[in-house]
């Protein structure tokens, strides 16, 4: 920390003292990712207000128009993402089945099949309450991606190493408070946005990172740490007044826009549809979190990062494939924006980061995913030769 101008912070990833630490998150947020939205024993599911319910016959489903299709086309110009066409047709789904030859009969079934799988997946993952609005929510998630592309160039005097050390420290703070994964991705996203809009000194960079994490926690968490506790983690180098003043500055700079569809949502959605195993999902989560430290990944949108992490994880784990699993993967692959070249670029960045993670100074993610709870995925022997896997045909 001293070489980057940061203060001496408190030790955060102390595994021996971890059991004694009281969790600061609510029980609902502490549930494992795959258990969200799953009813416990004795709990009854609330009735869905859908058109099939005879008590609500006045509720009607809207007709399926062309714009209801998945947004699949985009073009990159000057680092920005813009829609390629004004109206998105359902036939765009077929263009991204990665060379799969479909019969005319199956082509007619694909749009409805994708729609049904997304409805089931989002409901099981707890991303919605009423299935009536599933497609509207998913369409909005995809359309919001065009506004999330950022420049990968850092303003002076910051370097990629300085940013990596800060993000690595934020991951440790995030782990110490036992926050949800959504909070971490939102915090880093806010940090990336603010760095490109305001002038800030190296000495205040750590304060900015804590403020971004604090704002993300306000949006995603049920229980929040005290401001004094955040100052303690920074060895009381900054006062409460300085932290709150920085918070107002960040909110005004971002115009109070803290919205983000995190890549973890797209990852879990695609993994559920693809019927991926626990180890594949955990490996994909590890690769996705490694992308937060890499400044090169700032210019990619969340749905692209999620797709690259899941595809690379499938190559690393090498689960046995069946006709059913291959068909499920083809459906899950439709949830993607961009070209194959973009996908392989991200996979190369993730593979390189995973291969050298054990030797890096920024080891918070490596340590987190080297535990039994994370299935020791960061210690997987295939990660050492991960870049070589990119030469294989996918």
C-alpha positions as CSV (number, residue, x, y, z in Angstrom):
1,X,0.0,0.0,0.0
2,X,2.8,2.4,0.8
3,X,4.2,2.3,-2.7
4,X,0.9,3.5,-4.2
5,X,0.2,6.2,-1.6
6,X,-2.4,4.3,0.3
7,X,-2.5,4.2,4.0
8,X,-1.7,1.1,6.1
9,X,-5.0,-0.7,6.3
10,X,-6.2,-3.3,8.8
11,X,-5.6,-7.0,8.1
12,X,-8.8,-8.3,6.5
13,X,-8.4,-11.8,5.3
14,X,-7.5,-13.4,8.6
15,X,-8.8,-16.9,8.2
16,X,-8.2,-17.8,11.9
17,X,-10.3,-14.9,13.2
18,X,-12.9,-15.3,10.5
19,X,-15.1,-17.6,12.7
20,X,-15.2,-15.0,15.5
21,X,-16.2,-12.2,13.1
22,X,-19.9,-11.4,13.3
23,X,-21.6,-11.3,9.9
24,X,-22.9,-7.8,9.0
25,X,-25.3,-9.1,6.3
26,X,-28.9,-10.2,6.8
27,X,-29.6,-14.0,6.6
28,X,-31.4,-13.5,3.2
29,X,-28.3,-12.1,1.6
30,X,-26.1,-14.8,3.2
31,X,-27.8,-17.6,1.4
32,X,-25.8,-19.4,-1.3
33,X,-26.4,-18.1,-4.8
34,X,-28.1,-21.3,-6.0
35,X,-30.5,-21.3,-3.0
36,X,-31.9,-17.9,-3.7
37,X,-35.6,-18.1,-4.6
38,X,-35.9,-21.7,-3.4
39,X,-38.7,-22.3,-0.9
40,X,-37.8,-23.9,2.4
41,X,-39.8,-26.7,4.0
42,X,-43.2,-25.7,5.2
43,X,-43.2,-22.5,3.2
44,X,-46.0,-21.9,0.8
45,X,-45.4,-20.2,-2.5
46,X,-47.4,-17.0,-3.0
47,X,-49.9,-17.1,-5.9
48,X,-48.7,-15.7,-9.2
49,X,-50.9,-13.1,-10.7
50,X,-50.9,-14.4,-14.3
51,X,-53.5,-14.8,-17.0
52,X,-53.9,-18.5,-16.1
53,X,-55.3,-17.7,-12.7
54,X,-59.1,-17.8,-12.9
55,X,-59.4,-15.2,-10.2
56,X,-57.6,-12.6,-12.3
57,X,-59.1,-13.2,-15.7
58,X,-58.8,-9.5,-16.6
59,X,-55.0,-9.9,-16.7
60,X,-53.9,-10.5,-20.3
61,X,-50.6,-11.2,-21.9
62,X,-49.4,-8.8,-24.5
63,X,-48.9,-10.0,-28.0
64,X,-45.3,-10.9,-29.0
65,X,-44.0,-8.2,-31.2
66,X,-40.6,-8.1,-33.1
67,X,-39.0,-5.9,-30.5
68,X,-39.7,-8.5,-27.8
69,X,-36.9,-10.6,-29.3
70,X,-33.5,-10.9,-27.6
71,X,-31.1,-8.1,-28.5
72,X,-28.4,-9.8,-30.3
73,X,-26.8,-7.4,-32.7
74,X,-24.4,-4.5,-31.9
75,X,-21.4,-2.7,-33.4
76,X,-18.4,-1.2,-31.8
77,X,-17.2,2.3,-32.9
78,X,-14.7,4.3,-31.0
79,X,-15.1,2.1,-27.9
80,X,-18.8,2.7,-27.6
81,X,-21.6,0.2,-28.0
82,X,-24.6,1.1,-30.1
83,X,-27.5,-0.9,-31.4
84,X,-27.0,-2.2,-34.9
85,X,-30.6,-2.0,-35.9
86,X,-33.6,-0.1,-34.5
87,X,-36.0,-3.1,-34.2
88,X,-34.7,-6.4,-32.9
89,X,-36.3,-9.5,-34.5
90,X,-36.6,-12.9,-32.9
91,X,-34.6,-14.3,-35.9
92,X,-31.5,-12.7,-34.2
93,X,-31.6,-15.6,-31.8
94,X,-30.8,-18.0,-34.6
95,X,-27.8,-16.0,-35.8
96,X,-26.0,-16.7,-32.5
97,X,-26.4,-20.4,-32.1
98,X,-22.7,-20.7,-33.0
99,X,-23.0,-22.6,-36.3
100,X,-25.7,-25.1,-35.1
101,X,-27.7,-26.4,-38.1
102,X,-31.4,-26.2,-37.3
103,X,-34.2,-27.8,-39.2
104,X,-37.1,-25.5,-40.2
105,X,-39.4,-27.1,-37.6
106,X,-36.9,-26.5,-34.8
107,X,-36.3,-22.9,-36.0
108,X,-40.0,-22.2,-35.3
109,X,-39.6,-23.5,-31.7
110,X,-36.4,-21.8,-30.7
111,X,-37.7,-18.3,-29.8
112,X,-40.5,-19.7,-27.6
113,X,-38.1,-22.3,-26.1
114,X,-35.6,-19.6,-25.2
115,X,-38.3,-17.5,-23.7
116,X,-39.6,-20.4,-21.5
117,X,-36.1,-21.3,-20.3
118,X,-35.4,-17.7,-19.3
119,X,-38.7,-17.4,-17.4
120,X,-37.9,-20.6,-15.4
121,X,-34.3,-19.6,-14.8
122,X,-35.1,-16.1,-13.6
123,X,-37.8,-17.4,-11.3
124,X,-35.6,-20.1,-9.8
125,X,-32.7,-17.7,-9.2
126,X,-35.0,-15.2,-7.4
127,X,-34.5,-12.4,-9.9
128,X,-38.2,-11.7,-10.2
129,X,-41.5,-12.3,-8.4
130,X,-44.1,-12.4,-11.1
131,X,-43.4,-14.3,-14.3
132,X,-45.8,-12.1,-16.2
133,X,-43.0,-9.5,-16.5
134,X,-40.2,-11.9,-17.1
135,X,-39.6,-11.0,-20.7
136,X,-39.9,-7.3,-20.0
137,X,-37.3,-7.5,-17.3
138,X,-34.9,-9.6,-19.4
139,X,-35.3,-7.3,-22.4
140,X,-34.5,-4.3,-20.2
141,X,-31.4,-6.1,-18.8
142,X,-30.2,-6.6,-22.4
143,X,-31.0,-3.1,-23.6
144,X,-29.2,-1.5,-20.6
145,X,-25.9,-3.0,-21.7
146,X,-25.4,-0.5,-24.4
147,X,-24.9,2.2,-21.8
148,X,-22.3,0.3,-19.7
149,X,-19.2,0.4,-21.9
150,X,-16.4,2.4,-20.4
151,X,-12.9,3.4,-21.6
152,X,-10.1,1.2,-20.5
153,X,-7.7,4.2,-20.3
154,X,-7.0,5.5,-16.8
155,X,-6.5,9.2,-16.1
156,X,-3.0,10.3,-15.0
157,X,-1.3,9.7,-12.6
158,X,-3.1,6.4,-12.1
159,X,-1.7,3.2,-13.5
160,X,-3.2,-0.3,-14.0
161,X,-1.2,-1.5,-11.1
162,X,-2.5,1.2,-8.8
163,X,-6.1,0.4,-9.8
164,X,-5.4,-3.4,-9.3
165,X,-4.1,-2.9,-5.8
166,X,-7.1,-0.7,-4.9
167,X,-9.7,-3.2,-6.3
168,X,-7.9,-6.1,-4.6
169,X,-8.1,-4.3,-1.3
170,X,-11.8,-3.6,-1.9
171,X,-12.4,-7.3,-2.5
172,X,-10.8,-7.9,0.9
173,X,-13.1,-5.3,2.5
174,X,-16.1,-6.8,0.7
175,X,-15.2,-10.3,2.0
176,X,-14.7,-9.0,5.6
177,X,-18.2,-7.5,5.6
178,X,-19.6,-10.6,4.0
179,X,-21.4,-8.6,1.3
180,X,-23.2,-10.1,-1.7
181,X,-21.5,-10.5,-5.0
182,X,-23.8,-7.8,-6.6
183,X,-22.3,-5.3,-4.2
184,X,-18.8,-5.9,-5.3
185,X,-19.5,-5.6,-9.0
186,X,-21.5,-2.5,-8.5
187,X,-18.8,-0.9,-6.4
188,X,-16.1,-1.5,-9.0
189,X,-18.4,-0.3,-11.7
190,X,-19.0,3.0,-9.8
191,X,-15.2,3.3,-9.3
192,X,-14.5,2.9,-13.0
193,X,-17.2,5.5,-13.9
194,X,-16.0,8.1,-11.3
195,X,-12.3,7.7,-12.3
196,X,-13.1,8.9,-15.8
197,X,-15.2,11.9,-14.7
198,X,-13.5,13.6,-11.7
199,X,-9.9,14.6,-10.8
200,X,-8.6,13.0,-7.7
201,X,-5.2,12.6,-6.1
202,X,-3.5,9.3,-5.3
203,X,-3.8,10.1,-1.6
204,X,-7.6,10.2,-1.9
205,X,-8.0,7.1,-4.2
206,X,-8.5,4.7,-1.3
207,X,-11.2,6.9,0.2
208,X,-12.9,7.0,-3.2
209,X,-12.9,3.2,-3.4
210,X,-14.4,2.8,0.1
211,X,-17.1,5.4,-0.8
212,X,-18.0,3.4,-3.9
213,X,-18.3,0.3,-1.9
214,X,-20.4,2.1,0.7
215,X,-22.8,3.4,-2.0
216,X,-23.1,-0.1,-3.5
217,X,-23.9,-1.6,-0.1
218,X,-26.6,1.0,0.4
219,X,-28.2,-0.1,-2.8
220,X,-27.8,-3.9,-2.4
221,X,-27.5,-4.8,1.3
222,X,-30.0,-4.9,4.2
223,X,-27.4,-4.1,6.9
224,X,-24.7,-1.5,6.5
225,X,-21.4,-0.9,8.4
226,X,-21.0,2.3,10.4
227,X,-19.1,5.1,8.9
228,X,-16.7,5.0,11.8
229,X,-16.0,1.3,11.0
230,X,-15.1,2.2,7.4
231,X,-12.7,4.8,8.7
232,X,-11.2,2.3,11.1
233,X,-10.4,-0.1,8.2
234,X,-8.4,2.8,6.6
235,X,-6.5,3.2,9.9
236,X,-8.5,6.4,10.6
237,X,-6.5,8.3,7.9
238,X,-9.7,9.9,6.8
239,X,-12.4,11.4,9.0
240,X,-16.1,10.8,8.9
241,X,-16.6,14.3,7.5
242,X,-14.1,13.6,4.6
243,X,-15.9,10.3,3.8
244,X,-19.4,11.9,3.7
245,X,-18.1,14.8,1.6
246,X,-16.6,12.4,-0.9
247,X,-19.9,10.5,-0.9
248,X,-21.8,13.7,-1.9
249,X,-19.2,14.4,-4.6
250,X,-19.5,10.9,-6.1
251,X,-23.3,11.0,-6.1
252,X,-23.4,14.5,-7.8
253,X,-20.8,13.3,-10.4
254,X,-22.9,10.2,-11.2
255,X,-26.1,12.3,-11.0
256,X,-27.4,9.7,-8.5
257,X,-27.4,7.0,-11.2
258,X,-26.3,3.8,-9.4
259,X,-28.0,1.4,-11.8
260,X,-26.2,-1.7,-13.1
261,X,-27.2,-5.2,-14.3
262,X,-24.1,-7.0,-12.9
263,X,-22.4,-9.7,-14.9
264,X,-23.0,-12.3,-12.1
265,X,-26.7,-12.2,-13.0
266,X,-26.0,-13.1,-16.6
267,X,-23.6,-15.7,-15.5
268,X,-26.0,-17.5,-13.2
269,X,-28.8,-17.2,-15.7
270,X,-26.8,-18.7,-18.5
271,X,-25.3,-21.4,-16.2
272,X,-28.8,-22.4,-15.0
273,X,-30.1,-22.7,-18.6
274,X,-27.0,-24.6,-19.6
275,X,-27.4,-27.1,-16.7
276,X,-23.8,-26.4,-15.6
277,X,-22.4,-28.2,-12.6
278,X,-21.4,-26.6,-9.3
279,X,-17.7,-26.7,-10.1
280,X,-18.2,-25.0,-13.5
281,X,-20.2,-22.3,-12.0
282,X,-17.7,-21.7,-9.2
283,X,-14.9,-21.6,-11.7
284,X,-16.8,-19.1,-13.8
285,X,-17.4,-16.9,-10.8
286,X,-13.6,-17.0,-10.1
287,X,-12.7,-16.0,-13.6
288,X,-15.4,-13.3,-13.6
289,X,-14.1,-11.8,-10.3
290,X,-10.5,-11.9,-11.7
291,X,-11.7,-9.6,-14.5
292,X,-12.5,-6.9,-12.0
293,X,-8.8,-6.5,-11.3
294,X,-7.8,-6.3,-15.0
295,X,-8.2,-2.8,-16.3
296,X,-8.4,-4.2,-19.9
297,X,-11.9,-5.6,-19.0
298,X,-13.3,-2.1,-18.3
299,X,-14.3,-1.6,-21.9
300,X,-16.4,-4.8,-22.1
301,X,-20.1,-4.9,-21.0
302,X,-21.3,-7.3,-18.3
303,X,-23.1,-9.8,-20.6
304,X,-19.8,-10.3,-22.6
305,X,-17.8,-10.9,-19.4
306,X,-20.3,-13.4,-18.1
307,X,-20.4,-15.3,-21.4
308,X,-16.6,-15.5,-21.7
309,X,-16.2,-16.6,-18.0
310,X,-18.7,-19.4,-18.4
311,X,-17.3,-20.7,-21.7
312,X,-13.7,-20.7,-20.4
313,X,-14.9,-22.5,-17.2
314,X,-16.5,-25.2,-19.4
315,X,-13.1,-25.8,-21.1
316,X,-11.2,-25.9,-17.9
317,X,-13.5,-28.3,-16.0
318,X,-14.4,-30.5,-19.0
319,X,-17.7,-31.9,-17.8
320,X,-19.0,-34.9,-19.7
321,X,-21.3,-33.7,-22.5
322,X,-24.6,-35.3,-23.4
323,X,-27.1,-34.4,-26.2
324,X,-29.3,-32.8,-23.6
325,X,-26.5,-30.7,-22.1
326,X,-25.4,-29.6,-25.6
327,X,-28.9,-28.5,-26.5
328,X,-29.1,-26.6,-23.2
329,X,-25.7,-24.9,-23.9
330,X,-26.9,-23.8,-27.4
331,X,-29.9,-22.1,-25.8
332,X,-27.8,-20.5,-23.1
333,X,-25.3,-19.2,-25.7
334,X,-28.0,-17.0,-27.2
335,X,-27.7,-14.7,-24.1
336,X,-24.7,-12.8,-25.6
337,X,-24.0,-9.5,-27.3
338,X,-21.0,-9.2,-29.6
339,X,-18.7,-11.1,-31.9
340,X,-16.7,-14.2,-31.5
341,X,-13.5,-12.2,-31.7
342,X,-14.7,-10.1,-28.7
343,X,-15.5,-13.3,-26.8
344,X,-12.1,-14.8,-27.3
345,X,-10.3,-11.5,-26.4
346,X,-12.0,-11.6,-23.0
347,X,-11.3,-15.3,-22.6
348,X,-7.6,-14.7,-23.3
349,X,-7.4,-11.9,-20.6
350,X,-9.2,-14.1,-18.1
351,X,-7.0,-17.1,-18.8
352,X,-3.8,-15.1,-18.5
353,X,-4.9,-13.6,-15.2
354,X,-5.9,-17.0,-13.8
355,X,-2.5,-18.5,-14.9
356,X,-0.5,-15.9,-13.0
357,X,-2.9,-15.2,-10.1
358,X,-0.9,-17.3,-7.5
359,X,2.3,-15.2,-8.1
360,X,0.6,-11.8,-8.1
361,X,0.7,-9.3,-5.3
362,X,-3.1,-8.9,-5.7
363,X,-4.2,-12.3,-4.4
364,X,-7.5,-11.6,-2.6
365,X,-9.6,-13.4,-5.2
366,X,-7.1,-16.3,-5.5
367,X,-7.2,-16.8,-1.7
368,X,-11.0,-16.5,-1.5
369,X,-11.6,-19.2,-4.1
370,X,-8.9,-21.6,-2.7
371,X,-11.1,-22.7,0.2
372,X,-13.3,-25.8,0.5
373,X,-16.5,-23.7,0.2
374,X,-15.3,-22.5,-3.2
375,X,-14.3,-26.1,-4.2
376,X,-10.6,-25.1,-4.5
377,X,-11.2,-23.8,-8.0
378,X,-8.3,-21.3,-7.9
379,X,-5.9,-24.3,-7.3
380,X,-7.2,-26.3,-10.3
381,X,-4.2,-27.6,-12.2
382,X,-5.8,-26.7,-15.6
383,X,-5.4,-23.0,-14.8
384,X,-1.7,-23.1,-15.2
385,X,-2.1,-23.9,-18.9
386,X,-5.3,-22.0,-19.4
387,X,-3.9,-19.7,-22.1
388,X,-3.0,-22.8,-24.2
389,X,-6.7,-23.8,-24.2
390,X,-7.6,-20.9,-26.3
391,X,-5.9,-22.5,-29.3
392,X,-8.6,-25.2,-29.2
393,X,-11.6,-24.9,-31.4
394,X,-14.7,-24.0,-29.3
